Amino acid sequence: MHHLAQVNVGRILGPMDGPVMAEFKRALDPINLLAERSPGFVWRLQDDDGDATALRVFDDDTVLINMSVWESVDALRAYTYRSGHAHYVKRRKEWFSAFGRPHYALWWVPAGHRPTPAEAGDRLDRLHAEGPTPQAFTFTRLFEAPTP
């Protein structure tokens, strides 16, 4: 059995404790709680404060990372585009600059696996270099979960 992993990254337009990011920061706890209560949610990357905004996994300190695992594409799609989270997806440009390459990637992981930020970075690099493949894809070009 496989689950769907996702990573999305963004280059913030200002410090997390500054006015540009204030509304985004206030929304983190409710949106993370919404994810955790959504059907099909399995896991999300978080630090001791309960989110991942303090984690710096790339050479650029202005890049935030979000990672999670879901039971299916449909579960992740419903949370992303058909829940209260969709409001913030539509407003992404208020808080994040253009990334210049894919800012999110999806891939299948064995149930129980928790992807690492290094693994996620590799998937983003693959998507950028190769386009959608079974190793890294997007909602626009999906691949089925591996079969045993």
N, C-alpha and C positions, 0 to 999 in steps of 0.2 A: 504494500500500500504506500502511496506517495501523497505528500502535501505540497502546496504551492508556496514557495518563498518569494518575497518581494523586497526590493531595496529601492528607495528613492532618496535622492540627494538634492540639495539646493544651496546656492551661494547667497547668504543673507545680505540684505541691503544696509544693515546697521547692526550695532551691538545688541545682543539679546536683552540687555537691561536698558536699552534706549527707546525713544519714542516710536521709531519706525516699526520695531518688532513687538511693541507692547500688546497690541490686540492678539497677535499670533501667540505670544507667550501665555496670555490669559486663557486662550482656548485650548492649550495643550492638555491639561488635566481632563476637562470634559470630553474632548475628542478621543483621548487615549482610553477613557472609561467606556465611551461608546464602542470603540473597537473591541475591547475586552468582552463586552456584553453582546456583541454581534454574533449571529449564528455563523458557525464555521471558523471562528477565531481560534487559533492554537497558541500563539506565542508572539511576543514583540521584544525587540532590543530595548533595554532600559538601563540607566545607571542607578545609583543609590537614591536619587531624587525622584525616580519613577518615570523619567523620560530619557531621551538620548541627546538632548541639546548640549550637554557638557562634554560629550564624547567627540574627540577629534581623531578621525581615522585616516584622513588624507593630509597631504602636505600643506594644504590651504586651510588655515584656521577659520575661515569664513564659510566653510562647507559643512552643513549639517547632514546627518544621516538618519534615515528611518528604515527599520527592517522589521518584517513580521512574517509569520507563517500562517497559512489558512488551509482549511480542508479542501477547498476547491477554487477554481477560477470564479465560479458564480458567487461564492461567498465573498471573495475579495472585491469583485466588481460591485456587488450590492452595497457593501460598506463604502467603497470609494466614491461611487457615483449616484447612489440612491438613498443615502442616509444624510444626517446633518453634516457629515464630513464633506459632502459635495460642495457646500457653500464655500468652504475654504479652498478646495481645489480650484474653483472658478476665480478665486482672488489671489492665486499664487504670485502673480506679478507684483502685488503690493509689498511682498516681503522678500522675494527672491529674484535675482537677476537671471538673465538668459545664461544657460549653462554651456552652450556651444557644442554639446554632444548629448547622447541619451542621458536623461536624468533619472530614469527608472528602468528596472529590469525584473523579469519574472523567471523562475526556473523551478523545476520539480526537485524535491528532496525526499528521501525515505522518511516515512512517518517516524517521529521521535527525534529527528536530526534538527539541531539548532544551528543555522548558518552563522558563520563569523563575519565580521566586517571585511576581513581580507578576502574571504570567499565572495562576498558581495561586490567588492571592488573588481575582482577578476571577472565577474559576470557583466558588470558595466563595461569593462574594457573589451570583452568578447563581443558584446552587442555593438559597440562602437566600431570595432575592427571588421567584424564579419556580417553584421546585420542580424536579423532574427534567425536563430537556430534552436534546436532542442535544448541547448545549454544556456541560452539567454534570449528571451523573447519579450514581446509586449502584448497588450490587449488587442492591438491591431493585427498581429500575426501570432496566433496561439499555436502551441504544440501540445499534443496529448501527453498525459503522464505515461512513463515507461510501464510496460507490462512485464510481469515476472517471466 
